[in-house]
Amino acid sequence: MTDRFPLPPGDWPVMQPGWVWLCGAGPGDPGLMTLNALNALNQADVIVYDALVDPRILDWARGDALQIYAGKRGGKPSAVQKDISLRLVDLARDGNRVLRLKGGDPFVFGRGGEEAQTLVQHGVPIRILPGISAGIGGLAYSGIPVTHRDINQTVAFVTGHDQSGETPQSVDWHALARAAQVIVIYMGVKHIGRISAELIAGGRDPADPVAVVTDATTPRQKVLETRLDRVEADIAASDLEPPAIICVGRAVLMRQVLDWQGMAAGAPPRNTDPLGRGRAAEEK
Ligand code: SAH
């Protein structure tokens, strides 16, 4: 069969029947998908995809490929994780070439590790295809560099809720407040009140800048800029809806000069020296 979308010349891996490829689809914008993902879409007989996979990406699948929705979104009826994994096992055992497509990167807060482990435990061969995670690519689309030499030498990626849906007990929020100059929170909207209070109690400046980016990299992307002690109230007063990435730390200030989407739409940069260095960006 000829590929629907020819790839540049290269040694592209061939999907074999009975295999499952766990693949990241990126945070939304189909252009952020990898060539490996496109190669997989060209070949897969079955695609099992999550709620956060952009529908435009599924349009690129082979017309005769079976598409199975395995969404798991807070508050909505969701497939049970174990059932999804066992479904993948069954599909592979039936001789399908299975593409498990997940939002962002499959191994970043996406249970890709558990699914992959279950497949291996059932003797199903796997390939892992990483993707651009929302906590990096989504912030870049809002003009926030996740690291910047004048701001941070550390960045922490943290989930705002654990398996029970509560603020994770296993996260030492006070230690995080001191140790991570930039904190990127996934799934954080529901518990942002608790999280921001813990961070402030742990010594974080209540005025620390915060950005909330929803539907990052899609045409619906919205960005709320606020500060740590106001983020809960400002989200409540807004019309923002998950999925959201929340970024805490001075990296958020860089948006004043790097909001490239705003600039492309004609807005001038708000402040070309948001860190107040008083000199050109690359002068010592
Ligand atoms: N594996 C994914 C994360 C899955 S957890 C990744 O690497 O990006 C789901 C959470 O990711 C969401 O609750 C939200 O916090 C974040 N997320 C994923 N896509 C997003 C997007 N387009 N915009 C904002 N947040 C997003």
py3Dmol code that shows the C-alpha trace and the ligand (Angstrom):
import py3Dmol

protein = """\
ATOM      1  CA  MET A   1       0.000   0.000   0.000  1.00  0.00           C
ATOM      2  CA  THR A   2       1.287   3.459  -0.802  1.00  0.00           C
ATOM      3  CA  ASP A   3       1.592   5.836   2.106  1.00  0.00           C
ATOM      4  CA  ARG A   4      -1.136   8.393   2.394  1.00  0.00           C
ATOM      5  CA  PHE A   5       1.453  10.968   3.324  1.00  0.00           C
ATOM      6  CA  PRO A   6       4.889  10.232   1.898  1.00  0.00           C
ATOM      7  CA  LEU A   7       7.741  10.866   4.320  1.00  0.00           C
ATOM      8  CA  PRO A   8      11.138  12.254   3.405  1.00  0.00           C
ATOM      9  CA  PRO A   9      13.599   9.545   2.393  1.00  0.00           C
ATOM     10  CA  GLY A  10      14.788   7.635   5.435  1.00  0.00           C
ATOM     11  CA  ASP A  11      14.918   4.333   7.186  1.00  0.00           C
ATOM     12  CA  TRP A  12      11.405   4.546   8.647  1.00  0.00           C
ATOM     13  CA  PRO A  13      10.421   1.703  10.964  1.00  0.00           C
ATOM     14  CA  VAL A  14       7.876  -0.741   9.571  1.00  0.00           C
ATOM     15  CA  MET A  15       4.939  -1.693  11.767  1.00  0.00           C
ATOM     16  CA  GLN A  16       4.517  -5.440  12.088  1.00  0.00           C
ATOM     17  CA  PRO A  17       1.221  -7.203  12.838  1.00  0.00           C
ATOM     18  CA  GLY A  18       0.862  -7.916  16.535  1.00  0.00           C
ATOM     19  CA  TRP A  19       2.857  -4.898  17.639  1.00  0.00           C
ATOM     20  CA  VAL A  20       1.697  -1.893  19.615  1.00  0.00           C
ATOM     21  CA  TRP A  21       3.373   1.459  19.094  1.00  0.00           C
ATOM     22  CA  LEU A  22       2.819   3.928  21.918  1.00  0.00           C
ATOM     23  CA  CYS A  23       3.101   7.310  20.395  1.00  0.00           C
ATOM     24  CA  GLY A  24       2.885  10.933  21.486  1.00  0.00           C
ATOM     25  CA  ALA A  25       0.758  13.175  19.263  1.00  0.00           C
ATOM     26  CA  GLY A  26       2.019  16.447  20.757  1.00  0.00           C
ATOM     27  CA  PRO A  27      -0.069  19.023  22.605  1.00  0.00           C
ATOM     28  CA  GLY A  28      -2.511  19.952  19.828  1.00  0.00           C
ATOM     29  CA  ASP A  29      -1.170  21.689  16.740  1.00  0.00           C
ATOM     30  CA  PRO A  30      -0.820  18.807  14.256  1.00  0.00           C
ATOM     31  CA  GLY A  31       2.445  20.361  13.068  1.00  0.00           C
ATOM     32  CA  LEU A  32       3.952  19.413  16.417  1.00  0.00           C
ATOM     33  CA  MET A  33       3.537  15.735  15.737  1.00  0.00           C
ATOM     34  CA  THR A  34       6.706  13.851  14.893  1.00  0.00           C
ATOM     35  CA  LEU A  35       7.528  12.229  11.572  1.00  0.00           C
ATOM     36  CA  ASN A  36       7.593   8.930  13.448  1.00  0.00           C
ATOM     37  CA  ALA A  37       3.977   9.523  14.423  1.00  0.00           C
ATOM     38  CA  LEU A  38       3.038  10.241  10.815  1.00  0.00           C
ATOM     39  CA  ASN A  39       4.850   7.092   9.750  1.00  0.00           C
ATOM     40  CA  ALA A  40       2.798   5.161  12.295  1.00  0.00           C
ATOM     41  CA  LEU A  41      -0.478   6.734  11.122  1.00  0.00           C
ATOM     42  CA  ASN A  42       0.353   5.677   7.577  1.00  0.00           C
ATOM     43  CA  GLN A  43       0.564   2.049   8.646  1.00  0.00           C
ATOM     44  CA  ALA A  44      -1.677   1.347  11.636  1.00  0.00           C
ATOM     45  CA  ASP A  45      -4.728  -0.916  11.255  1.00  0.00           C
ATOM     46  CA  VAL A  46      -6.146   0.272  14.574  1.00  0.00           C
ATOM     47  CA  ILE A  47      -5.660   3.583  16.354  1.00  0.00           C
ATOM     48  CA  VAL A  48      -6.578   3.838  20.020  1.00  0.00           C
ATOM     49  CA  TYR A  49      -6.564   7.504  20.928  1.00  0.00           C
ATOM     50  CA  ASP A  50      -7.077   9.780  23.924  1.00  0.00           C
ATOM     51  CA  ALA A  51      -9.308  12.806  24.449  1.00  0.00           C
ATOM     52  CA  LEU A  52      -6.350  15.141  24.123  1.00  0.00           C
ATOM     53  CA  VAL A  53      -5.355  13.972  20.649  1.00  0.00           C
ATOM     54  CA  ASP A  54      -6.365  16.696  18.215  1.00  0.00           C
ATOM     55  CA  PRO A  55      -9.065  15.493  15.765  1.00  0.00           C
ATOM     56  CA  ARG A  56      -7.145  16.997  12.851  1.00  0.00           C
ATOM     57  CA  ILE A  57      -4.439  14.407  13.480  1.00  0.00           C
ATOM     58  CA  LEU A  58      -6.897  11.517  13.273  1.00  0.00           C
ATOM     59  CA  ASP A  59      -7.983  12.819   9.869  1.00  0.00           C
ATOM     60  CA  TRP A  60      -4.544  11.804   8.663  1.00  0.00           C
ATOM     61  CA  ALA A  61      -5.096   8.134   9.504  1.00  0.00           C
ATOM     62  CA  ARG A  62      -5.658   5.607   6.750  1.00  0.00           C
ATOM     63  CA  GLY A  63      -9.300   5.712   5.662  1.00  0.00           C
ATOM     64  CA  ASP A  64      -9.785   2.030   6.487  1.00  0.00           C
ATOM     65  CA  ALA A  65      -8.112   2.183   9.889  1.00  0.00           C
ATOM     66  CA  LEU A  66     -10.307   1.436  12.882  1.00  0.00           C
ATOM     67  CA  GLN A  67     -10.332   4.372  15.311  1.00  0.00           C
ATOM     68  CA  ILE A  68     -11.128   3.626  18.937  1.00  0.00           C
ATOM     69  CA  TYR A  69     -11.658   6.374  21.500  1.00  0.00           C
ATOM     70  CA  ALA A  70     -10.204   5.655  24.921  1.00  0.00           C
ATOM     71  CA  GLY A  71     -10.701   9.015  26.529  1.00  0.00           C
ATOM     72  CA  LYS A  72     -10.150   9.692  30.165  1.00  0.00           C
ATOM     73  CA  ARG A  73     -11.087  13.212  31.133  1.00  0.00           C
ATOM     74  CA  GLY A  74     -11.895  14.483  34.606  1.00  0.00           C
ATOM     75  CA  GLY A  75     -15.627  14.577  35.248  1.00  0.00           C
ATOM     76  CA  LYS A  76     -16.624  12.749  32.062  1.00  0.00           C
ATOM     77  CA  PRO A  77     -17.407   9.047  31.763  1.00  0.00           C
ATOM     78  CA  SER A  78     -14.106   7.396  31.142  1.00  0.00           C
ATOM     79  CA  ALA A  79     -12.664   4.113  30.105  1.00  0.00           C
ATOM     80  CA  VAL A  80     -11.002   2.144  32.876  1.00  0.00           C
ATOM     81  CA  GLN A  81      -7.228   2.141  32.503  1.00  0.00           C
ATOM     82  CA  LYS A  82      -6.861  -1.614  32.880  1.00  0.00           C
ATOM     83  CA  ASP A  83      -9.527  -2.195  30.230  1.00  0.00           C
ATOM     84  CA  ILE A  84      -7.664   0.048  27.799  1.00  0.00           C
ATOM     85  CA  SER A  85      -4.421  -1.844  28.317  1.00  0.00           C
ATOM     86  CA  LEU A  86      -6.098  -5.231  27.933  1.00  0.00           C
ATOM     87  CA  ARG A  87      -7.927  -4.027  24.825  1.00  0.00           C
ATOM     88  CA  LEU A  88      -4.538  -3.174  23.342  1.00  0.00           C
ATOM     89  CA  VAL A  89      -3.322  -6.677  24.195  1.00  0.00           C
ATOM     90  CA  ASP A  90      -6.351  -8.236  22.465  1.00  0.00           C
ATOM     91  CA  LEU A  91      -6.038  -6.044  19.376  1.00  0.00           C
ATOM     92  CA  ALA A  92      -2.368  -6.976  19.047  1.00  0.00           C
ATOM     93  CA  ARG A  93      -3.062 -10.668  19.553  1.00  0.00           C
ATOM     94  CA  ASP A  94      -5.636 -10.494  16.772  1.00  0.00           C
ATOM     95  CA  GLY A  95      -2.763  -9.579  14.459  1.00  0.00           C
ATOM     96  CA  ASN A  96      -3.438  -5.879  14.152  1.00  0.00           C
ATOM     97  CA  ARG A  97      -0.813  -3.195  13.835  1.00  0.00           C
ATOM     98  CA  VAL A  98      -1.903  -1.069  16.752  1.00  0.00           C
ATOM     99  CA  LEU A  99      -1.132   2.582  17.258  1.00  0.00           C
ATOM    100  CA  ARG A 100      -1.768   3.852  20.775  1.00  0.00           C
ATOM    101  CA  LEU A 101      -1.880   7.601  20.295  1.00  0.00           C
ATOM    102  CA  LYS A 102      -1.659   9.853  23.339  1.00  0.00           C
ATOM    103  CA  GLY A 103      -1.624  13.600  23.820  1.00  0.00           C
ATOM    104  CA  GLY A 104       1.769  15.208  24.345  1.00  0.00           C
ATOM    105  CA  ASP A 105       4.398  12.653  25.263  1.00  0.00           C
ATOM    106  CA  PRO A 106       3.211   9.161  26.193  1.00  0.00           C
ATOM    107  CA  PHE A 107       5.519   8.941  29.202  1.00  0.00           C
ATOM    108  CA  VAL A 108       4.688  12.334  30.739  1.00  0.00           C
ATOM    109  CA  PHE A 109       1.704  12.024  33.099  1.00  0.00           C
ATOM    110  CA  GLY A 110      -0.002   9.915  30.476  1.00  0.00           C
ATOM    111  CA  ARG A 111       0.102   6.409  31.971  1.00  0.00           C
ATOM    112  CA  GLY A 112       2.126   5.326  28.970  1.00  0.00           C
ATOM    113  CA  GLY A 113       4.516   3.519  31.267  1.00  0.00           C
ATOM    114  CA  GLU A 114       1.744   1.426  32.786  1.00  0.00           C
ATOM    115  CA  GLU A 115       0.259   0.547  29.413  1.00  0.00           C
ATOM    116  CA  ALA A 116       3.654  -0.364  27.995  1.00  0.00           C
ATOM    117  CA  GLN A 117       4.425  -2.521  31.026  1.00  0.00           C
ATOM    118  CA  THR A 118       1.114  -4.371  30.729  1.00  0.00           C
ATOM    119  CA  LEU A 119       1.802  -5.041  27.058  1.00  0.00           C
ATOM    120  CA  VAL A 120       5.258  -6.430  27.817  1.00  0.00           C
ATOM    121  CA  GLN A 121       3.834  -8.539  30.665  1.00  0.00           C
ATOM    122  CA  HIS A 122       1.436 -10.065  28.113  1.00  0.00           C
ATOM    123  CA  GLY A 123       4.238 -10.717  25.646  1.00  0.00           C
ATOM    124  CA  VAL A 124       3.185  -8.007  23.185  1.00  0.00           C
ATOM    125  CA  PRO A 125       6.117  -6.288  21.440  1.00  0.00           C
ATOM    126  CA  ILE A 126       6.185  -2.505  21.695  1.00  0.00           C
ATOM    127  CA  ARG A 127       7.838   0.600  20.295  1.00  0.00           C
ATOM    128  CA  ILE A 128       7.764   3.955  22.063  1.00  0.00           C
ATOM    129  CA  LEU A 129       7.575   7.158  20.023  1.00  0.00           C
ATOM    130  CA  PRO A 130       8.007  10.268  22.187  1.00  0.00           C
ATOM    131  CA  GLY A 131       6.140  13.486  21.552  1.00  0.00           C
ATOM    132  CA  ILE A 132       6.273  17.128  22.543  1.00  0.00           C
ATOM    133  CA  SER A 133       4.804  17.488  25.997  1.00  0.00           C
ATOM    134  CA  ALA A 134       2.283  20.237  26.731  1.00  0.00           C
ATOM    135  CA  GLY A 135       4.433  21.505  29.597  1.00  0.00           C
ATOM    136  CA  ILE A 136       7.203  22.404  27.148  1.00  0.00           C
ATOM    137  CA  GLY A 137       5.569  22.958  23.756  1.00  0.00           C
ATOM    138  CA  GLY A 138       2.410  24.483  25.180  1.00  0.00           C
ATOM    139  CA  LEU A 139       4.412  27.026  27.137  1.00  0.00           C
ATOM    140  CA  ALA A 140       6.573  27.799  24.099  1.00  0.00           C
ATOM    141  CA  TYR A 141       3.406  28.600  22.146  1.00  0.00           C
ATOM    142  CA  SER A 142       2.536  31.169  24.778  1.00  0.00           C
ATOM    143  CA  GLY A 143       5.978  32.761  24.718  1.00  0.00           C
ATOM    144  CA  ILE A 144       7.285  31.171  27.915  1.00  0.00           C
ATOM    145  CA  PRO A 145      10.704  29.509  27.755  1.00  0.00           C
ATOM    146  CA  VAL A 146      10.710  26.652  30.225  1.00  0.00           C
ATOM    147  CA  THR A 147      14.345  27.428  31.013  1.00  0.00           C
ATOM    148  CA  HIS A 148      16.193  30.703  30.648  1.00  0.00           C
ATOM    149  CA  ARG A 149      19.720  31.369  31.878  1.00  0.00           C
ATOM    150  CA  ASP A 150      18.814  34.475  33.845  1.00  0.00           C
ATOM    151  CA  ILE A 151      15.871  32.778  35.523  1.00  0.00           C
ATOM    152  CA  ASN A 152      16.207  29.105  36.256  1.00  0.00           C
ATOM    153  CA  GLN A 153      18.607  26.230  36.402  1.00  0.00           C
ATOM    154  CA  THR A 154      15.846  23.858  37.469  1.00  0.00           C
ATOM    155  CA  VAL A 155      12.340  23.138  36.314  1.00  0.00           C
ATOM    156  CA  ALA A 156       9.888  20.772  37.961  1.00  0.00           C
ATOM    157  CA  PHE A 157       7.039  19.047  36.163  1.00  0.00           C
ATOM    158  CA  VAL A 158       4.363  18.106  38.641  1.00  0.00           C
ATOM    159  CA  THR A 159       0.848  16.752  38.501  1.00  0.00           C
ATOM    160  CA  GLY A 160      -1.915  18.587  40.338  1.00  0.00           C
ATOM    161  CA  HIS A 161      -3.791  15.455  41.219  1.00  0.00           C
ATOM    162  CA  ASP A 162      -2.972  11.858  41.951  1.00  0.00           C
ATOM    163  CA  GLN A 163      -4.761   8.589  41.191  1.00  0.00           C
ATOM    164  CA  SER A 164      -7.506   9.354  43.703  1.00  0.00           C
ATOM    165  CA  GLY A 165      -8.107  12.767  42.135  1.00  0.00           C
ATOM    166  CA  GLU A 166      -6.736  14.591  45.187  1.00  0.00           C
ATOM    167  CA  THR A 167      -3.714  16.865  45.455  1.00  0.00           C
ATOM    168  CA  PRO A 168      -0.842  14.390  45.457  1.00  0.00           C
ATOM    169  CA  GLN A 169       0.302  13.608  49.005  1.00  0.00           C
ATOM    170  CA  SER A 170       3.566  12.263  47.654  1.00  0.00           C
ATOM    171  CA  VAL A 171       4.599  15.711  46.418  1.00  0.00           C
ATOM    172  CA  ASP A 172       6.516  17.749  48.987  1.00  0.00           C
ATOM    173  CA  TRP A 173       5.080  21.115  47.921  1.00  0.00           C
ATOM    174  CA  HIS A 174       7.124  23.036  50.469  1.00  0.00           C
ATOM    175  CA  ALA A 175      10.376  21.535  49.205  1.00  0.00           C
ATOM    176  CA  LEU A 176       9.272  22.161  45.635  1.00  0.00           C
ATOM    177  CA  ALA A 177       8.548  25.806  46.455  1.00  0.00           C
ATOM    178  CA  ARG A 178      12.194  26.264  47.418  1.00  0.00           C
ATOM    179  CA  ALA A 179      13.937  23.875  45.032  1.00  0.00           C
ATOM    180  CA  ALA A 180      12.350  24.478  41.648  1.00  0.00           C
ATOM    181  CA  GLN A 181      12.702  27.971  40.230  1.00  0.00           C
ATOM    182  CA  VAL A 182      10.080  27.177  37.613  1.00  0.00           C
ATOM    183  CA  ILE A 183       7.206  24.804  38.361  1.00  0.00           C
ATOM    184  CA  VAL A 184       5.064  23.427  35.554  1.00  0.00           C
ATOM    185  CA  ILE A 185       1.806  21.938  36.780  1.00  0.00           C
ATOM    186  CA  TYR A 186      -0.249  19.470  34.739  1.00  0.00           C
ATOM    187  CA  MET A 187      -3.875  18.782  35.707  1.00  0.00           C
ATOM    188  CA  GLY A 188      -3.662  21.571  38.239  1.00  0.00           C
ATOM    189  CA  VAL A 189      -6.813  23.651  37.803  1.00  0.00           C
ATOM    190  CA  LYS A 190      -9.063  21.750  40.190  1.00  0.00           C
ATOM    191  CA  HIS A 191      -6.683  21.960  43.129  1.00  0.00           C
ATOM    192  CA  ILE A 192      -4.913  25.226  42.350  1.00  0.00           C
ATOM    193  CA  GLY A 193      -6.155  26.788  45.594  1.00  0.00           C
ATOM    194  CA  ARG A 194      -4.499  24.076  47.688  1.00  0.00           C
ATOM    195  CA  ILE A 195      -1.387  24.025  45.543  1.00  0.00           C
ATOM    196  CA  SER A 196      -0.801  27.779  45.580  1.00  0.00           C
ATOM    197  CA  ALA A 197      -1.394  27.926  49.340  1.00  0.00           C
ATOM    198  CA  GLU A 198       1.116  25.104  49.902  1.00  0.00           C
ATOM    199  CA  LEU A 199       3.718  26.781  47.718  1.00  0.00           C
ATOM    200  CA  ILE A 200       3.328  30.083  49.563  1.00  0.00           C
ATOM    201  CA  ALA A 201       3.455  28.278  52.914  1.00  0.00           C
ATOM    202  CA  GLY A 202       6.659  26.676  51.665  1.00  0.00           C
ATOM    203  CA  GLY A 203       8.250  30.075  51.173  1.00  0.00           C
ATOM    204  CA  ARG A 204       7.331  30.974  47.628  1.00  0.00           C
ATOM    205  CA  ASP A 205       6.756  34.668  46.988  1.00  0.00           C
ATOM    206  CA  PRO A 206       2.980  35.299  46.841  1.00  0.00           C
ATOM    207  CA  ALA A 207       3.698  37.736  43.991  1.00  0.00           C
ATOM    208  CA  ASP A 208       5.468  35.069  41.930  1.00  0.00           C
ATOM    209  CA  PRO A 209       4.187  35.308  38.349  1.00  0.00           C
ATOM    210  CA  VAL A 210       1.878  32.563  37.125  1.00  0.00           C
ATOM    211  CA  ALA A 211       0.521  31.745  33.676  1.00  0.00           C
ATOM    212  CA  VAL A 212      -2.419  29.478  32.976  1.00  0.00           C
ATOM    213  CA  VAL A 213      -2.445  28.236  29.386  1.00  0.00           C
ATOM    214  CA  THR A 214      -5.538  26.411  28.177  1.00  0.00           C
ATOM    215  CA  ASP A 215      -5.874  24.469  24.923  1.00  0.00           C
ATOM    216  CA  ALA A 216      -2.252  25.294  24.260  1.00  0.00           C
ATOM    217  CA  THR A 217      -1.082  25.196  20.630  1.00  0.00           C
ATOM    218  CA  THR A 218      -4.650  24.953  19.300  1.00  0.00           C
ATOM    219  CA  PRO A 219      -6.639  27.774  17.707  1.00  0.00           C
ATOM    220  CA  ARG A 220      -8.515  28.003  21.045  1.00  0.00           C
ATOM    221  CA  GLN A 221      -5.389  28.688  23.096  1.00  0.00           C
ATOM    222  CA  LYS A 222      -5.908  31.194  25.923  1.00  0.00           C
ATOM    223  CA  VAL A 223      -3.400  32.546  28.413  1.00  0.00           C
ATOM    224  CA  LEU A 224      -4.135  34.065  31.796  1.00  0.00           C
ATOM    225  CA  GLU A 225      -1.304  35.917  33.498  1.00  0.00           C
ATOM    226  CA  THR A 226      -1.606  36.362  37.233  1.00  0.00           C
ATOM    227  CA  ARG A 227       0.349  35.807  40.457  1.00  0.00           C
ATOM    228  CA  LEU A 228       0.516  32.987  42.937  1.00  0.00           C
ATOM    229  CA  ASP A 229      -1.748  34.524  45.570  1.00  0.00           C
ATOM    230  CA  ARG A 230      -4.415  35.406  43.021  1.00  0.00           C
ATOM    231  CA  VAL A 231      -4.362  32.475  40.629  1.00  0.00           C
ATOM    232  CA  GLU A 232      -7.271  30.600  42.212  1.00  0.00           C
ATOM    233  CA  ALA A 233      -9.568  33.647  42.227  1.00  0.00           C
ATOM    234  CA  ASP A 234      -8.521  34.710  38.743  1.00  0.00           C
ATOM    235  CA  ILE A 235      -9.212  31.275  37.281  1.00  0.00           C
ATOM    236  CA  ALA A 236     -12.587  31.203  39.055  1.00  0.00           C
ATOM    237  CA  ALA A 237     -13.458  34.611  37.601  1.00  0.00           C
ATOM    238  CA  SER A 238     -12.391  33.594  34.096  1.00  0.00           C
ATOM    239  CA  ASP A 239     -14.057  31.416  31.504  1.00  0.00           C
ATOM    240  CA  LEU A 240     -11.006  29.173  31.259  1.00  0.00           C
ATOM    241  CA  GLU A 241     -11.590  25.450  30.907  1.00  0.00           C
ATOM    242  CA  PRO A 242      -9.102  22.590  31.161  1.00  0.00           C
ATOM    243  CA  PRO A 243      -6.914  21.245  29.725  1.00  0.00           C
ATOM    244  CA  ALA A 244      -4.538  23.729  31.240  1.00  0.00           C
ATOM    245  CA  ILE A 245      -0.852  23.975  31.924  1.00  0.00           C
ATOM    246  CA  ILE A 246       0.034  26.202  34.860  1.00  0.00           C
ATOM    247  CA  CYS A 247       3.492  27.723  35.014  1.00  0.00           C
ATOM    248  CA  VAL A 248       4.791  29.259  38.243  1.00  0.00           C
ATOM    249  CA  GLY A 249       7.949  31.342  38.225  1.00  0.00           C
ATOM    250  CA  ARG A 250       9.723  34.248  36.594  1.00  0.00           C
ATOM    251  CA  ALA A 251       9.809  32.484  33.219  1.00  0.00           C
ATOM    252  CA  VAL A 252       6.264  33.810  32.866  1.00  0.00           C
ATOM    253  CA  LEU A 253       7.670  37.364  32.649  1.00  0.00           C
ATOM    254  CA  MET A 254       9.404  36.488  29.404  1.00  0.00           C
ATOM    255  CA  ARG A 255       6.016  36.392  27.753  1.00  0.00           C
ATOM    256  CA  GLN A 256       6.119  40.189  27.816  1.00  0.00           C
ATOM    257  CA  VAL A 257       8.811  40.041  25.141  1.00  0.00           C
ATOM    258  CA  LEU A 258       8.267  36.590  23.609  1.00  0.00           C
ATOM    259  CA  ASP A 259       4.511  36.424  23.015  1.00  0.00           C
ATOM    260  CA  TRP A 260       5.214  35.623  19.393  1.00  0.00           C
ATOM    261  CA  GLN A 261       1.598  34.828  18.551  1.00  0.00           C
ATOM    262  CA  GLY A 262       0.480  38.211  19.866  1.00  0.00           C
ATOM    263  CA  MET A 263       3.275  39.913  17.946  1.00  0.00           C
ATOM    264  CA  ALA A 264       2.383  38.011  14.778  1.00  0.00           C
ATOM    265  CA  ALA A 265      -1.154  39.341  15.201  1.00  0.00           C
ATOM    266  CA  GLY A 266       0.205  42.887  15.312  1.00  0.00           C
ATOM    267  CA  ALA A 267       0.631  43.626  19.037  1.00  0.00           C
ATOM    268  CA  PRO A 268       3.953  45.254  19.920  1.00  0.00           C
ATOM    269  CA  PRO A 269       6.092  43.571  22.583  1.00  0.00           C
ATOM    270  CA  ARG A 270       4.927  44.779  25.986  1.00  0.00           C
ATOM    271  CA  ASN A 271       8.403  45.061  27.475  1.00  0.00           C
ATOM    272  CA  THR A 272      11.618  44.129  25.712  1.00  0.00           C
ATOM    273  CA  ASP A 273      13.497  43.828  29.028  1.00  0.00           C
ATOM    274  CA  PRO A 274      11.049  42.120  31.386  1.00  0.00           C
ATOM    275  CA  LEU A 275      13.784  40.914  33.745  1.00  0.00           C
ATOM    276  CA  GLY A 276      15.071  44.457  34.115  1.00  0.00           C
ATOM    277  CA  ARG A 277      18.626  43.592  33.186  1.00  0.00           C
ATOM    278  CA  GLY A 278      19.138  47.014  31.626  1.00  0.00           C
ATOM    279  CA  ARG A 279      21.257  45.591  28.835  1.00  0.00           C
ATOM    280  CA  ALA A 280      20.918  43.550  25.677  1.00  0.00           C
ATOM    281  CA  ALA A 281      19.791  39.950  26.142  1.00  0.00           C
ATOM    282  CA  GLU A 282      23.139  38.448  25.249  1.00  0.00           C
ATOM    283  CA  GLU A 283      25.526  40.977  26.797  1.00  0.00           C
ATOM    284  CA  LYS A 284      27.377  39.773  29.871  1.00  0.00           C
TER     285      LYS A 284
END
"""
ligand_1 = """\
26
SAH
N 1.044 13.241 28.126
C 0.563 14.612 28.131
C -0.044 14.980 29.464
C -1.227 14.150 29.854
S -1.945 14.640 31.353
C 1.698 15.543 27.737
O 2.853 15.133 27.703
O 1.429 16.719 27.445
C -3.185 15.744 30.802
C -2.828 17.161 31.164
O -1.851 17.663 30.281
C -3.954 18.137 31.071
O -4.788 18.086 32.209
C -3.198 19.436 30.992
O -2.671 19.795 32.250
C -2.042 19.034 30.116
N -2.293 19.305 28.691
C -2.251 18.440 27.682
N -2.498 19.042 26.500
C -2.691 20.346 26.783
C -2.976 21.503 26.003
N -3.117 21.438 24.670
N -3.108 22.690 26.634
C -2.974 22.784 27.967
N -2.711 21.727 28.753
C -2.563 20.527 28.176
"""
view = py3Dmol.view(width=600, height=400)
view.addModel(protein, "pdb")
view.setStyle({"model": 0}, {"cartoon": {"style": "trace"}})
view.addModel(ligand_1, "xyz")
view.setStyle({"model": 1}, {"stick": {}})
view.zoomTo()
view.show()
